[in-house]
Amino acid sequence: MMDKVKNITIRVPAELKEKLKQEADSKGYPMKDLINFILWNYLKSTVRE
């Protein structure tokens, strides 16, 4: 079964967006995938279940 996907909009400084884009491009990922990876790793390291 496919996970449901929801859209969110966030505002970030232009410099942060550019750094995210550069990192995603260097790894060959779409920026949305890199951001999802970063968010999941943050939650896994900080949130207790």
PDB file of N, CA, C, O and CB in Angstrom:
ATOM      1  N   MET A   1       0.838  -1.187   0.000  1.00  0.00           N
ATOM      2  CA  MET A   1       0.000   0.000   0.000  1.00  0.00           C
ATOM      3  C   MET A   1       0.877   1.243   0.000  1.00  0.00           C
ATOM      4  O   MET A   1       1.859   1.312   0.740  1.00  0.00           O
ATOM      5  CB  MET A   1      -0.950   0.002   1.214  1.00  0.00           C
ATOM      6  N   MET A   2       0.533   2.215  -0.817  1.00  0.00           N
ATOM      7  CA  MET A   2       1.317   3.429  -0.922  1.00  0.00           C
ATOM      8  C   MET A   2       1.013   4.382   0.218  1.00  0.00           C
ATOM      9  O   MET A   2      -0.145   4.565   0.593  1.00  0.00           O
ATOM     10  CB  MET A   2       1.061   4.105  -2.248  1.00  0.00           C
ATOM     11  N   ASP A   3       2.070   4.998   0.776  1.00  0.00           N
ATOM     12  CA  ASP A   3       1.865   6.017   1.798  1.00  0.00           C
ATOM     13  C   ASP A   3       1.179   7.228   1.179  1.00  0.00           C
ATOM     14  O   ASP A   3       1.424   7.573   0.023  1.00  0.00           O
ATOM     15  CB  ASP A   3       3.207   6.424   2.451  1.00  0.00           C
ATOM     16  N   LYS A   4       0.327   7.859   1.957  1.00  0.00           N
ATOM     17  CA  LYS A   4      -0.273   9.097   1.495  1.00  0.00           C
ATOM     18  C   LYS A   4       0.773  10.196   1.600  1.00  0.00           C
ATOM     19  O   LYS A   4       1.574  10.226   2.534  1.00  0.00           O
ATOM     20  CB  LYS A   4      -1.551   9.449   2.314  1.00  0.00           C
ATOM     21  N   VAL A   5       0.751  11.079   0.646  1.00  0.00           N
ATOM     22  CA  VAL A   5       1.704  12.182   0.607  1.00  0.00           C
ATOM     23  C   VAL A   5       0.934  13.482   0.759  1.00  0.00           C
ATOM     24  O   VAL A   5      -0.099  13.680   0.120  1.00  0.00           O
ATOM     25  CB  VAL A   5       2.535  12.174  -0.714  1.00  0.00           C
ATOM     26  N   LYS A   6       1.435  14.356   1.599  1.00  0.00           N
ATOM     27  CA  LYS A   6       0.846  15.680   1.801  1.00  0.00           C
ATOM     28  C   LYS A   6       1.878  16.719   1.419  1.00  0.00           C
ATOM     29  O   LYS A   6       3.074  16.534   1.647  1.00  0.00           O
ATOM     30  CB  LYS A   6       0.371  15.879   3.274  1.00  0.00           C
ATOM     31  N   ASN A   7       1.421  17.800   0.844  1.00  0.00           N
ATOM     32  CA  ASN A   7       2.302  18.904   0.492  1.00  0.00           C
ATOM     33  C   ASN A   7       2.368  19.900   1.634  1.00  0.00           C
ATOM     34  O   ASN A   7       1.374  20.157   2.313  1.00  0.00           O
ATOM     35  CB  ASN A   7       1.828  19.594  -0.794  1.00  0.00           C
ATOM     36  N   ILE A   8       3.559  20.457   1.836  1.00  0.00           N
ATOM     37  CA  ILE A   8       3.725  21.575   2.760  1.00  0.00           C
ATOM     38  C   ILE A   8       4.541  22.645   2.045  1.00  0.00           C
ATOM     39  O   ILE A   8       5.287  22.357   1.108  1.00  0.00           O
ATOM     40  CB  ILE A   8       4.419  21.123   4.099  1.00  0.00           C
ATOM     41  N   THR A   9       4.390  23.851   2.492  1.00  0.00           N
ATOM     42  CA  THR A   9       5.190  24.952   1.967  1.00  0.00           C
ATOM     43  C   THR A   9       5.974  25.536   3.125  1.00  0.00           C
ATOM     44  O   THR A   9       5.412  25.853   4.173  1.00  0.00           O
ATOM     45  CB  THR A   9       4.300  26.042   1.274  1.00  0.00           C
ATOM     46  N   ILE A  10       7.270  25.675   2.930  1.00  0.00           N
ATOM     47  CA  ILE A  10       8.095  26.308   3.950  1.00  0.00           C
ATOM     48  C   ILE A  10       8.869  27.451   3.317  1.00  0.00           C
ATOM     49  O   ILE A  10       9.160  27.434   2.121  1.00  0.00           O
ATOM     50  CB  ILE A  10       9.057  25.286   4.607  1.00  0.00           C
ATOM     51  N   ARG A  11       9.192  28.422   4.114  1.00  0.00           N
ATOM     52  CA  ARG A  11      10.000  29.544   3.650  1.00  0.00           C
ATOM     53  C   ARG A  11      11.367  29.414   4.291  1.00  0.00           C
ATOM     54  O   ARG A  11      11.494  29.281   5.508  1.00  0.00           O
ATOM     55  CB  ARG A  11       9.335  30.922   3.996  1.00  0.00           C
ATOM     56  N   VAL A  12      12.377  29.455   3.455  1.00  0.00           N
ATOM     57  CA  VAL A  12      13.757  29.359   3.939  1.00  0.00           C
ATOM     58  C   VAL A  12      14.559  30.484   3.304  1.00  0.00           C
ATOM     59  O   VAL A  12      14.199  30.993   2.243  1.00  0.00           O
ATOM     60  CB  VAL A  12      14.388  27.959   3.608  1.00  0.00           C
ATOM     61  N   PRO A  13      15.647  30.867   3.959  1.00  0.00           N
ATOM     62  CA  PRO A  13      16.512  31.874   3.347  1.00  0.00           C
ATOM     63  C   PRO A  13      17.048  31.374   2.004  1.00  0.00           C
ATOM     64  O   PRO A  13      17.260  30.176   1.815  1.00  0.00           O
ATOM     65  CB  PRO A  13      17.680  32.230   4.292  1.00  0.00           C
ATOM     66  N   ALA A  14      17.261  32.304   1.080  1.00  0.00           N
ATOM     67  CA  ALA A  14      17.748  31.951  -0.258  1.00  0.00           C
ATOM     68  C   ALA A  14      19.048  31.154  -0.175  1.00  0.00           C
ATOM     69  O   ALA A  14      19.249  30.215  -0.945  1.00  0.00           O
ATOM     70  CB  ALA A  14      17.961  33.219  -1.104  1.00  0.00           C
ATOM     71  N   GLU A  15      19.921  31.517   0.743  1.00  0.00           N
ATOM     72  CA  GLU A  15      21.202  30.814   0.881  1.00  0.00           C
ATOM     73  C   GLU A  15      20.993  29.352   1.269  1.00  0.00           C
ATOM     74  O   GLU A  15      21.678  28.470   0.750  1.00  0.00           O
ATOM     75  CB  GLU A  15      22.083  31.511   1.926  1.00  0.00           C
ATOM     76  N   LEU A  16      20.053  29.088   2.178  1.00  0.00           N
ATOM     77  CA  LEU A  16      19.768  27.713   2.586  1.00  0.00           C
ATOM     78  C   LEU A  16      19.201  26.923   1.414  1.00  0.00           C
ATOM     79  O   LEU A  16      19.598  25.780   1.189  1.00  0.00           O
ATOM     80  CB  LEU A  16      18.787  27.689   3.775  1.00  0.00           C
ATOM     81  N   LYS A  17      18.283  27.518   0.670  1.00  0.00           N
ATOM     82  CA  LYS A  17      17.723  26.828  -0.489  1.00  0.00           C
ATOM     83  C   LYS A  17      18.819  26.473  -1.484  1.00  0.00           C
ATOM     84  O   LYS A  17      18.837  25.366  -2.022  1.00  0.00           O
ATOM     85  CB  LYS A  17      16.653  27.694  -1.166  1.00  0.00           C
ATOM     86  N   GLU A  18      19.723  27.396  -1.728  1.00  0.00           N
ATOM     87  CA  GLU A  18      20.807  27.138  -2.678  1.00  0.00           C
ATOM     88  C   GLU A  18      21.723  26.023  -2.184  1.00  0.00           C
ATOM     89  O   GLU A  18      22.149  25.176  -2.969  1.00  0.00           O
ATOM     90  CB  GLU A  18      21.618  28.415  -2.919  1.00  0.00           C
ATOM     91  N   LYS A  19      22.029  26.019  -0.890  1.00  0.00           N
ATOM     92  CA  LYS A  19      22.886  24.956  -0.338  1.00  0.00           C
ATOM     93  C   LYS A  19      22.197  23.597  -0.427  1.00  0.00           C
ATOM     94  O   LYS A  19      22.844  22.596  -0.734  1.00  0.00           O
ATOM     95  CB  LYS A  19      23.253  25.264   1.129  1.00  0.00           C
ATOM     96  N   LEU A  20      20.890  23.551  -0.161  1.00  0.00           N
ATOM     97  CA  LEU A  20      20.135  22.305  -0.298  1.00  0.00           C
ATOM     98  C   LEU A  20      20.143  21.829  -1.746  1.00  0.00           C
ATOM     99  O   LEU A  20      20.324  20.642  -2.016  1.00  0.00           O
ATOM    100  CB  LEU A  20      18.689  22.492   0.193  1.00  0.00           C
ATOM    101  N   LYS A  21      19.947  22.758  -2.669  1.00  0.00           N
ATOM    102  CA  LYS A  21      19.950  22.399  -4.091  1.00  0.00           C
ATOM    103  C   LYS A  21      21.316  21.871  -4.513  1.00  0.00           C
ATOM    104  O   LYS A  21      21.398  20.872  -5.227  1.00  0.00           O
ATOM    105  CB  LYS A  21      19.563  23.612  -4.955  1.00  0.00           C
ATOM    106  N   GLN A  22      22.374  22.522  -4.085  1.00  0.00           N
ATOM    107  CA  GLN A  22      23.727  22.071  -4.427  1.00  0.00           C
ATOM    108  C   GLN A  22      23.984  20.669  -3.882  1.00  0.00           C
ATOM    109  O   GLN A  22      24.536  19.818  -4.579  1.00  0.00           O
ATOM    110  CB  GLN A  22      24.779  23.055  -3.879  1.00  0.00           C
ATOM    111  N   GLU A  23      23.584  20.433  -2.637  1.00  0.00           N
ATOM    112  CA  GLU A  23      23.788  19.114  -2.027  1.00  0.00           C
ATOM    113  C   GLU A  23      22.990  18.044  -2.758  1.00  0.00           C
ATOM    114  O   GLU A  23      23.507  16.965  -3.046  1.00  0.00           O
ATOM    115  CB  GLU A  23      23.393  19.139  -0.544  1.00  0.00           C
ATOM    116  N   ALA A  24      21.738  18.344  -3.056  1.00  0.00           N
ATOM    117  CA  ALA A  24      20.897  17.388  -3.775  1.00  0.00           C
ATOM    118  C   ALA A  24      21.481  17.099  -5.159  1.00  0.00           C
ATOM    119  O   ALA A  24      21.557  15.945  -5.580  1.00  0.00           O
ATOM    120  CB  ALA A  24      19.453  17.923  -3.903  1.00  0.00           C
ATOM    121  N   ASP A  25      21.884  18.142  -5.849  1.00  0.00           N
ATOM    122  CA  ASP A  25      22.461  17.962  -7.187  1.00  0.00           C
ATOM    123  C   ASP A  25      23.733  17.122  -7.133  1.00  0.00           C
ATOM    124  O   ASP A  25      23.955  16.272  -7.995  1.00  0.00           O
ATOM    125  CB  ASP A  25      22.762  19.325  -7.827  1.00  0.00           C
ATOM    126  N   SER A  26      24.563  17.356  -6.125  1.00  0.00           N
ATOM    127  CA  SER A  26      25.831  16.619  -6.033  1.00  0.00           C
ATOM    128  C   SER A  26      25.598  15.130  -5.772  1.00  0.00           C
ATOM    129  O   SER A  26      26.418  14.293  -6.151  1.00  0.00           O
ATOM    130  CB  SER A  26      26.708  17.211  -4.920  1.00  0.00           C
ATOM    131  N   LYS A  27      24.476  14.804  -5.124  1.00  0.00           N
ATOM    132  CA  LYS A  27      24.155  13.411  -4.833  1.00  0.00           C
ATOM    133  C   LYS A  27      23.233  12.795  -5.883  1.00  0.00           C
ATOM    134  O   LYS A  27      22.966  11.593  -5.854  1.00  0.00           O
ATOM    135  CB  LYS A  27      23.515  13.305  -3.466  1.00  0.00           C
ATOM    136  N   GLY A  28      22.749  13.618  -6.803  1.00  0.00           N
ATOM    137  CA  GLY A  28      21.857  13.118  -7.844  1.00  0.00           C
ATOM    138  C   GLY A  28      20.437  12.889  -7.370  1.00  0.00           C
ATOM    139  O   GLY A  28      19.712  12.087  -7.959  1.00  0.00           O
ATOM    140  N   TYR A  29      20.021  13.588  -6.301  1.00  0.00           N
ATOM    141  CA  TYR A  29      18.671  13.452  -5.764  1.00  0.00           C
ATOM    142  C   TYR A  29      17.842  14.692  -6.107  1.00  0.00           C
ATOM    143  O   TYR A  29      18.389  15.782  -6.277  1.00  0.00           O
ATOM    144  CB  TYR A  29      18.713  13.232  -4.233  1.00  0.00           C
ATOM    145  N   PRO A  30      16.534  14.522  -6.207  1.00  0.00           N
ATOM    146  CA  PRO A  30      15.678  15.710  -6.230  1.00  0.00           C
ATOM    147  C   PRO A  30      15.753  16.389  -4.846  1.00  0.00           C
ATOM    148  O   PRO A  30      15.928  15.715  -3.830  1.00  0.00           O
ATOM    149  CB  PRO A  30      14.184  15.328  -6.602  1.00  0.00           C
ATOM    150  N   MET A  31      15.622  17.695  -4.818  1.00  0.00           N
ATOM    151  CA  MET A  31      15.720  18.417  -3.547  1.00  0.00           C
ATOM    152  C   MET A  31      14.666  17.930  -2.553  1.00  0.00           C
ATOM    153  O   MET A  31      14.942  17.861  -1.356  1.00  0.00           O
ATOM    154  CB  MET A  31      15.567  19.928  -3.777  1.00  0.00           C
ATOM    155  N   LYS A  32      13.472  17.593  -3.023  1.00  0.00           N
ATOM    156  CA  LYS A  32      12.425  17.116  -2.105  1.00  0.00           C
ATOM    157  C   LYS A  32      12.848  15.828  -1.398  1.00  0.00           C
ATOM    158  O   LYS A  32      12.535  15.636  -0.223  1.00  0.00           O
ATOM    159  CB  LYS A  32      11.108  16.883  -2.870  1.00  0.00           C
ATOM    160  N   ASP A  33      13.549  14.954  -2.099  1.00  0.00           N
ATOM    161  CA  ASP A  33      14.015  13.707  -1.477  1.00  0.00           C
ATOM    162  C   ASP A  33      15.086  13.986  -0.420  1.00  0.00           C
ATOM    163  O   ASP A  33      15.092  13.363   0.641  1.00  0.00           O
ATOM    164  CB  ASP A  33      14.570  12.747  -2.550  1.00  0.00           C
ATOM    165  N   LEU A  34      15.986  14.919  -0.712  1.00  0.00           N
ATOM    166  CA  LEU A  34      17.006  15.279   0.269  1.00  0.00           C
ATOM    167  C   LEU A  34      16.358  15.860   1.525  1.00  0.00           C
ATOM    168  O   LEU A  34      16.739  15.507   2.640  1.00  0.00           O
ATOM    169  CB  LEU A  34      18.004  16.286  -0.334  1.00  0.00           C
ATOM    170  N   ILE A  35      15.391  16.740   1.347  1.00  0.00           N
ATOM    171  CA  ILE A  35      14.723  17.358   2.500  1.00  0.00           C
ATOM    172  C   ILE A  35      13.966  16.311   3.305  1.00  0.00           C
ATOM    173  O   ILE A  35      13.994  16.350   4.535  1.00  0.00           O
ATOM    174  CB  ILE A  35      13.759  18.471   2.040  1.00  0.00           C
ATOM    175  N   ASN A  36      13.287  15.373   2.641  1.00  0.00           N
ATOM    176  CA  ASN A  36      12.611  14.290   3.363  1.00  0.00           C
ATOM    177  C   ASN A  36      13.619  13.469   4.163  1.00  0.00           C
ATOM    178  O   ASN A  36      13.365  13.129   5.318  1.00  0.00           O
ATOM    179  CB  ASN A  36      11.840  13.380   2.380  1.00  0.00           C
ATOM    180  N   PHE A  37      14.755  13.150   3.557  1.00  0.00           N
ATOM    181  CA  PHE A  37      15.809  12.393   4.236  1.00  0.00           C
ATOM    182  C   PHE A  37      16.290  13.144   5.481  1.00  0.00           C
ATOM    183  O   PHE A  37      16.416  12.555   6.554  1.00  0.00           O
ATOM    184  CB  PHE A  37      16.995  12.132   3.276  1.00  0.00           C
ATOM    185  N   ILE A  38      16.553  14.430   5.335  1.00  0.00           N
ATOM    186  CA  ILE A  38      17.026  15.253   6.461  1.00  0.00           C
ATOM    187  C   ILE A  38      15.986  15.282   7.574  1.00  0.00           C
ATOM    188  O   ILE A  38      16.330  15.119   8.744  1.00  0.00           O
ATOM    189  CB  ILE A  38      17.341  16.692   5.992  1.00  0.00           C
ATOM    190  N   LEU A  39      14.732  15.485   7.227  1.00  0.00           N
ATOM    191  CA  LEU A  39      13.675  15.556   8.245  1.00  0.00           C
ATOM    192  C   LEU A  39      13.489  14.223   8.967  1.00  0.00           C
ATOM    193  O   LEU A  39      13.371  14.196  10.192  1.00  0.00           O
ATOM    194  CB  LEU A  39      12.355  15.984   7.605  1.00  0.00           C
ATOM    195  N   TRP A  40      13.461  13.111   8.214  1.00  0.00           N
ATOM    196  CA  TRP A  40      13.314  11.794   8.855  1.00  0.00           C
ATOM    197  C   TRP A  40      14.481  11.522   9.799  1.00  0.00           C
ATOM    198  O   TRP A  40      14.273  11.039  10.912  1.00  0.00           O
ATOM    199  CB  TRP A  40      13.222  10.677   7.791  1.00  0.00           C
ATOM    200  N   ASN A  41      15.703  11.823   9.371  1.00  0.00           N
ATOM    201  CA  ASN A  41      16.868  11.578  10.232  1.00  0.00           C
ATOM    202  C   ASN A  41      16.832  12.447  11.476  1.00  0.00           C
ATOM    203  O   ASN A  41      17.208  11.990  12.556  1.00  0.00           O
ATOM    204  CB  ASN A  41      18.162  11.832   9.464  1.00  0.00           C
ATOM    205  N   TYR A  42      16.393  13.676  11.347  1.00  0.00           N
ATOM    206  CA  TYR A  42      16.260  14.546  12.513  1.00  0.00           C
ATOM    207  C   TYR A  42      15.261  13.953  13.504  1.00  0.00           C
ATOM    208  O   TYR A  42      15.542  13.862  14.699  1.00  0.00           O
ATOM    209  CB  TYR A  42      15.820  15.964  12.086  1.00  0.00           C
ATOM    210  N   LEU A  43      14.105  13.554  13.006  1.00  0.00           N
ATOM    211  CA  LEU A  43      13.084  12.992  13.900  1.00  0.00           C
ATOM    212  C   LEU A  43      13.555  11.698  14.563  1.00  0.00           C
ATOM    213  O   LEU A  43      13.313  11.479  15.750  1.00  0.00           O
ATOM    214  CB  LEU A  43      11.792  12.731  13.124  1.00  0.00           C
ATOM    215  N   LYS A  44      14.224  10.849  13.798  1.00  0.00           N
ATOM    216  CA  LYS A  44      14.719   9.584  14.363  1.00  0.00           C
ATOM    217  C   LYS A  44      15.732   9.834  15.479  1.00  0.00           C
ATOM    218  O   LYS A  44      15.818   9.054  16.427  1.00  0.00           O
ATOM    219  CB  LYS A  44      15.357   8.719  13.262  1.00  0.00           C
ATOM    220  N   SER A  45      16.492  10.914  15.366  1.00  0.00           N
ATOM    221  CA  SER A  45      17.539  11.168  16.358  1.00  0.00           C
ATOM    222  C   SER A  45      17.039  11.958  17.564  1.00  0.00           C
ATOM    223  O   SER A  45      17.730  12.014  18.581  1.00  0.00           O
ATOM    224  CB  SER A  45      18.682  11.910  15.714  1.00  0.00           C
ATOM    225  N   THR A  46      15.867  12.565  17.478  1.00  0.00           N
ATOM    226  CA  THR A  46      15.424  13.434  18.571  1.00  0.00           C
ATOM    227  C   THR A  46      14.094  13.054  19.205  1.00  0.00           C
ATOM    228  O   THR A  46      13.846  13.416  20.355  1.00  0.00           O
ATOM    229  CB  THR A  46      15.328  14.817  18.076  1.00  0.00           C
ATOM    230  N   VAL A  47      13.247  12.350  18.507  1.00  0.00           N
ATOM    231  CA  VAL A  47      11.901  12.070  19.004  1.00  0.00           C
ATOM    232  C   VAL A  47      11.860  10.656  19.595  1.00  0.00           C
ATOM    233  O   VAL A  47      12.288   9.685  18.971  1.00  0.00           O
ATOM    234  CB  VAL A  47      10.845  12.223  17.865  1.00  0.00           C
ATOM    235  N   ARG A  48      11.333  10.579  20.809  1.00  0.00           N
ATOM    236  CA  ARG A  48      11.139   9.276  21.436  1.00  0.00           C
ATOM    237  C   ARG A  48       9.729   8.800  21.145  1.00  0.00           C
ATOM    238  O   ARG A  48       8.776   9.578  21.180  1.00  0.00           O
ATOM    239  CB  ARG A  48      11.397   9.340  22.966  1.00  0.00           C
ATOM    240  N   GLU A  49       9.611   7.531  20.861  1.00  0.00           N
ATOM    241  CA  GLU A  49       8.280   6.984  20.570  1.00  0.00           C
ATOM    242  C   GLU A  49       7.658   6.366  21.788  1.00  0.00           C
ATOM    243  O   GLU A  49       6.538   5.859  21.719  1.00  0.00           O
ATOM    244  CB  GLU A  49       8.355   5.958  19.464  1.00  0.00           C
TER     245      GLU A  49
END
